[in-house]
Amino acid sequence: MSVNQWAYGGSMTAHVAPASRASAPATAPAAAPGIDDTCCAASDDALMEADRAACLAAVFKALSDPTRVRLVGYLASAQGGTVCACHLPDRLGISQPTLSHHLKKLTAAGIITREQRGRWAHYAVVPKVLDVARDYLGTSIGDARCC
């Protein structure tokens, strides 16, 4: 199914190629002797709602860059809860245009907020958004952590 058909509720049958008339009926290959070829039991768990999956995917996509992860960590630990944009490029070792790009991605995903204070923009983390991602990962991977 194409992304456009999925997004607009199209049918998967449009992409199923018709079976060739010359081909033999499909049969499962024979299992090798001594190998159990039974399928596992289906899960009883409900599939995640598409809207929730899209929301989580947007958060994870925004956090898929190491510089953005560093930015979120820095903002989350900031004294007073906000950081002026003027302090960030030097701390991260990146240029102002690159910083603006990363801040725009994080703001668009709802992970951080931007508040204009006179000449400077101040940024803060939205804890509830990070809590949603943290809760999902906590239920998905248990206690295993990569770092």
Residue, then its C-alpha position, 0 to 999 in steps of 0.5 A: m500500500s502506498v503512503n498516499q493510499w494509507a493516509y487517505g484510507g485507500s484499499m490495498t487491493a489496488h496494488v495486488a498483482p493478479a495471479s498469472r494464469a500459467s502459474a501453478p497454485a501456490t503451495a507451502p514448501a515442505a518442511a525439512p525433516g525434524i523441523d517444527d514449522t508451526c506458526c506462533a500464536a497471535s498476540d492478544d494485545a490491541l494494535m496501537e491507534a494510528d494517531r498515537a503512532a503518528c504522534l510518537a513517530a514525530v517525536f522520535k523523528a525529531l529526536s533522531d539527530p544527536t545534536r537535537v538530543r543534546l539540545v533537549g538534554y541541555l534545555a531540560s536541565a537548564q536552571g529556571g527551565t528556559v535557555c536563551a538562544c544566544h547561549l546555545p551555538d557556542r555550547l554546542g559548537i554549531s553555527q546559528p543557522t544550524l541551531s535554528h534548523h534544529l530548534k525549528k524541528l524540535t518546536a514543530a514536534g512539540i518537544i520544546t516551546r519558544e518564547q520571544r523576550g525582546r531581542w532574544a528567543h528563549y526555549a524550554v522543554v515540554p515535559k508532558v511530550l517527553d513523558v509520553a515518549r518515555d512511557y512508551l519506551g518504558t512499556s516497550i523495552g522494559d529495563a534495557r537501555c542503550c546508554 
